[in-house]
Structures are given as C-alpha cells and as structure tokens.
Amino acid sequence: MAIPLDRLPPMVNLSSGPFSGPSLELPGPAVFRVRGGTPLRGTVELSGAKNSALKLMAASLLCEGTLELSAVPAIADVPVMADILRGLGVEVDLDMAANTCRLTAADPQWHAPQDAVTRIRASVSCLGPLVGRVGRARLALPGGDKIGARGIELHLRGLEAMGATIIDRPGEVEVVASHLHGAMITLDFPSVGATENLVMAAVLADGTTVIDNAAREPEIQDLCRMLEAMGAHIDGIGGPTLEIHGVERLHPISWATCPDRIEAGTYAMAAALTGGDVLIERVRPSDLTMPLIKLRAAGVLVEEGGNSLRIKADGLDAVNVVTLPYPGFPTDLQPQMMVLLSQAQGTSRCTENVFESRFSFVEQIARMGADVQIDGHHALIRGPVKLHGAHLQGLDVRAGAAGAMAGLVATGETFVHDVHHVDRGYAGFVPRLQALGADIERLPLASVDG
Ligand code: EPU
C-alpha cells in the first residue's frame, strides 16, 4: 500500500550537518539516557557502510597510486583502520566531516603495529592485500566485538592453497608467500572476512582463483566492484562462486562506499517499534530484502523507493526469524529485531546461526522485562510486554543500538553504558534519533548514577 506523498514527514537532511561523528562529541566514557514513549517521525539520511568502508580502505594496499574514497562513515572504527594503515606505511588523509579518505600505499610495510590491529576485526582484511602486494604480512590477531570465537582459519587455509606459508606466533599470525598462485578454494562456511581477504589476495596472484561457497554480502560486492574498476578481473560478483583472474597491477580510482544496510535496518526497526513513520534515505532496499519481508510479515508498512524506504507501523505481529549469511536475515540486525519482537503480538522464534554468543544481549532486555527464553541457538520471544527503564550494557555495536531502541518504548529512563561500541558502527546515532523526535541524550558517565 502506497503512502500518499502529501503525508510525507518534513525533510531533515542530516548528512549536511556538522557531524563530528562518534565519541568525538564528548570525551571520555559516555552513556545514552533514553526516555521512551515518542514515535519516531521524520527523515534520516544514512552513511556509507562500515563493513564496506573498512575493507575498501584495506584494498588501498593493493595499488601504488592514491585511492580516493567518499561516503566514508564518520564512525570510530574508521580512524582506527586509518591508524593501522599508517602503521603499514600508507599515507592516509582522512576527513571525517567530509566523509572522504585518500590513501596512498607507495611502499607498504608488512608488519602492522599491534595496538590498533587488536581493536577492530576488520584489521584482518589487511592480510590478503599485503600478501598479494608485498609477499608477506604479520598482524596481531584481530579484535572486534565479543560475539563468538571468530577464528581466521578459513582465511589462512585459502592463502595456503594459493601458495602461502603460515607461521604461528603467540597472539600473532605471519603469512609469507614469495609468489601467490591461483587455486580452487571451497569455504566451509561463506565467511565474509575470508571471502574478502582471499579476493584481495587473488587479484594480483598468478592465474585464476575460484572461491566456492563465497559470501555474497552487498559489502563484498562493493569491494569486488571497486577492485574491478581498479583493473581486477572478477567473475560471479554477487553469486556463491567467485572467479578471479590475476592481473599484474591495479590502478587508483575514486569510489563511493555503498550505503549501510544494517544502519538502515536499525532505523527501520526503531521506527516500526515505536509505531512511527520514518523516511530513510540513501539506502538500497534490494540489500534488505529479507529484513523487509520480515517487517512486512510483522504488519509494518514498508514503501520502497529507488534509494529510500518509508517505514510506518501501528501495532506489530509475531514473526519467526533465522539469521543466515546474505541473502538471509543478517545477524547484525538480530538484536534490534528481538527488541521489535518483544513488542509484537504473539510468540516469535529467532534462530541465530552465525555468531554463537550473539544472544548474550538477551540478558540486557530481560532486565527491562522482555519475555525471552533461550534454548541453544533458538530464542522464543513472547509479546507484547511492557518494558521498564534499566541500566544496560552496550555489549557490542548492535547490542548497544538495540538497547537504546528498547529504551524508546520503555517506561522511565534507560541508560545504555559502553556506548563506545555504538560509536564504532553508527555515525551520529544520538543526533539522528533526536532529529526523529526521540528523547535520547549522550551524557558523560560521571554524571549518571547506577
Ligand atoms: N568463522 C570461523 N573461521 C573463519 C572465519 C569465520 O569460524 O576463518 C566463523 C565466525 O566465527 C563466525 C562466522 O564464521 O561464527 C561468520 O564470520 P564471518 O567471517 O562471516 O564474519 P566476519 O568477517 O568476522 C563480518 C562483519 C560482521 C558481521 C559478519 C557476518 C566486518 C568487520 N564484520 O564479520 O559485522 O556480523 O561479517 O555478516 O565486516 C557488525 O558490524 O556488527 C559485525 C559484527
């Protein structure tokens, strides 16, 4: 059902505002204070995708000239990635206010400094391009959210198949390859990180590499398309089998990061949860097919435009959700969906298949009164249940955002702690929600009791 255009909410173009971005707004530990009860209304324009931008930055290691990226999100992980690359000898000119990043890897080093590497998971994406370009890489084992074991054996096995030798060191991994050659690689699981690393290693390898059971996430497609524009030959982009024909060298280009589908899904769910009416701009609805199917099944009105989404809801029904690699329902929207389902009529079931510890978030909403029963990797959510304000831990990027969402429909005040996790993945989270009418503030931890 189409929503008449004359009922569109007023435009608030947040992208042109002076976003200083993440935790730069207030120094030191901070919390979100959320007071619930207001349906979100208005327009929100979103950022480039975190999980694309970080890999596009790593891909700069593959070419000699200057790679110019735009739509780089103003999130905390971006300057960390910039630091990692600087440590590898890349000249990085990052302008968070303009959302641009220029990277020149004239003569990259093979050994990254430990501190920044251990802070974000995406640091592991330097492995493939470094081995491909320099023939050697040593990195501390990557950090990131504590949502599961998150091994890298699939990355390493693939590199071995291409002729690399892996040297295990305590807390570090070293990969040496005087010469990478094409190989036939079948991944046990369509791992996002392994697919990206192996593609980046293969673009400069000798001969053809086939990656079967490859991950197909839109951010991987963005990386592959950028590499193609730089001169790489990649067949099968967007499908489960990638065929990469190695080339001698890549040339520098300008590239705009693809929109952040997880950020879009988060605002869509927040809008639906609060019974709101929100227009989301700079989004590719086709990247969100499964989440939109589930929102519609929950009774949400979803109107797709070319690069926008209108979300309107008045009451929610229970639905079942199963997280799977793309095009399945994204694990990165699972905590947000659980909050939504806590307000839906009936019993919903949510099955988590990607990260074994992602249900640790449930304890947070249970403190607010949510009725969720966990059985292994299944959760039963009974709703609707009135949530009450509480102090929550923002355990990871998505859990922190979902905690704030829960606060939007809770009575009293909700305090989300450890919001530096949210800063890692959401640009201007608080001002964007405020512009949609949410009663949310970022406060210094020291000013909050509890
Ligand atoms: N896995 C292994 N061994 C490997 C590789 C993966 O066991 O060698 C397992 C992981 O432990 C996990 C599963 O396979 O259980 C999926 O891991 P995958 O490699 O697909 O994920 P990732 O590359 O570590 C990226 C995103 C995550 C997102 C997942 C799945 C980045 C920096 N991170 O992680 O994003 O959840 O893909 O889509 O791209 C987030 O943004 O909040 C986030 C966690």
Residues whose N, C-alpha, C, O or C-beta is under 5 A from the ligand:
A	BS01	EPU	N51 R121 A122 G148 A149 R150 G151 I152 E153 L154 H155 P190 S191 V192 G193 A194 T331 D332 V354 F355 V397 R398
